[in-house]
Amino acid sequence: YGYRMASFPSGHSATALSVAMALALLFTRYRYIILVAGTLILFSRVVLTEHYLSDVVIGGYVGVLTTLYLFQSYYLKKVKNTSRDLP
């Protein structure tokens, strides 16, 4: 199949970096290790010639932006609303 089945942006890269970003936000002590692991997965797609570099960079960017948006929209709002209820 080769590049006939490759897509832009890379869904694998978006998923890998979004999961890594979510874990990094939850486990801040290990955030650098987690993000490096996610980035290695991202660039393994290029090394294995499954995607072009632009595919994985944009895919990772989409994954990170989506995760940050969801984290800010849902998680931080919930934490902020819960802390108001405390005496």
TORLOMAR-6957 format. One record per residue (C-alpha): y, x, z; residue in one letter. Coordinates in nm, 2 decimals, padded with zeros to 4 digits, m for minus. Each point is the difference from the previous one (the first is absolute). Layout:
# TORLOMAR-6957
SITE|Y|X|Z|rest
SITE|Y|X|Z|A
...
# end
This chain:
# TORLOMAR-6957
SITE|Y|X|Z|rest
SITE|00.00|00.00|00.00|Y
SITE|00.25|00.27|00.09|G
SITE|00.36|m00.10|m00.01|Y
SITE|m00.07|m00.33|m00.17|R
SITE|m00.07|m00.16|00.34|M
SITE|00.28|00.18|00.18|A
SITE|00.29|m00.22|00.12|S
SITE|00.36|00.04|00.09|F
SITE|00.06|00.02|00.29|P
SITE|m00.32|00.11|00.16|S
SITE|m00.14|m00.26|00.22|G
SITE|m00.22|00.25|00.18|H
SITE|00.30|00.21|00.08|S
SITE|00.20|m00.29|00.12|A
SITE|m00.29|m00.11|00.23|T
SITE|m00.06|00.35|00.13|A
SITE|00.36|00.07|00.09|L
SITE|00.07|m00.34|00.14|S
SITE|m00.30|00.02|00.23|V
SITE|00.11|00.35|00.10|A
SITE|00.35|m00.12|00.06|M
SITE|m00.11|m00.29|00.21|A
SITE|m00.22|00.23|00.22|L
SITE|00.28|00.25|00.03|A
SITE|00.24|m00.27|00.12|L
SITE|m00.26|m00.12|00.26|L
SITE|m00.13|00.34|00.11|F
SITE|00.32|00.21|00.00|T
SITE|m00.16|00.29|00.17|R
SITE|m00.22|00.07|m00.30|Y
SITE|00.24|m00.12|m00.27|R
SITE|00.03|00.34|m00.19|Y
SITE|m00.38|00.04|m00.01|I
SITE|m00.04|m00.35|m00.12|I
SITE|00.27|00.02|m00.27|L
SITE|m00.14|00.33|m00.13|V
SITE|m00.34|m00.15|m00.03|A
SITE|00.14|m00.30|m00.19|G
SITE|00.19|00.24|m00.23|T
SITE|m00.31|00.20|m00.07|L
SITE|m00.18|m00.32|m00.10|I
SITE|00.30|m00.09|m00.22|L
SITE|m00.01|00.33|m00.19|F
SITE|m00.38|00.01|m00.02|S
SITE|00.05|m00.28|m00.26|R
SITE|00.18|00.25|m00.22|V
SITE|m00.24|00.28|00.06|V
SITE|m00.29|m00.22|m00.09|L
SITE|00.19|m00.10|m00.32|T
SITE|m00.01|m00.37|00.10|E
SITE|00.38|m00.04|m00.03|H
SITE|00.31|00.18|m00.11|Y
SITE|00.23|00.15|00.26|L
SITE|00.27|m00.27|m00.06|S
SITE|m00.27|m00.27|00.07|D
SITE|m00.08|00.14|00.34|V
SITE|00.35|00.08|00.11|V
SITE|00.13|m00.35|m00.09|I
SITE|m00.31|m00.15|00.15|G
SITE|00.05|00.19|00.33|G
SITE|00.37|m00.10|00.00|Y
SITE|m00.09|m00.37|m00.04|V
SITE|m00.26|00.03|00.28|G
SITE|00.25|00.16|00.24|V
SITE|00.28|m00.24|m00.08|L
SITE|m00.23|m00.30|00.04|T
SITE|m00.13|00.13|00.33|T
SITE|00.35|00.07|00.14|L
SITE|00.13|m00.34|m00.11|Y
SITE|m00.30|m00.18|00.17|L
SITE|00.03|00.21|00.31|F
SITE|00.37|m00.07|00.04|Q
SITE|m00.03|m00.36|m00.10|S
SITE|m00.29|m00.11|00.22|Y
SITE|m00.10|00.26|00.26|Y
SITE|00.35|00.10|00.12|L
SITE|00.13|m00.36|00.00|K
SITE|m00.30|m00.10|00.21|K
SITE|00.06|00.28|00.24|V
SITE|00.37|m00.07|00.02|K
SITE|m00.06|m00.38|00.06|N
SITE|m00.26|00.08|00.27|T
SITE|00.23|00.23|00.19|S
SITE|00.26|m00.27|00.02|R
SITE|m00.24|m00.22|00.20|D
SITE|m00.05|00.26|00.26|L
SITE|00.21|m00.02|00.32|P
# end
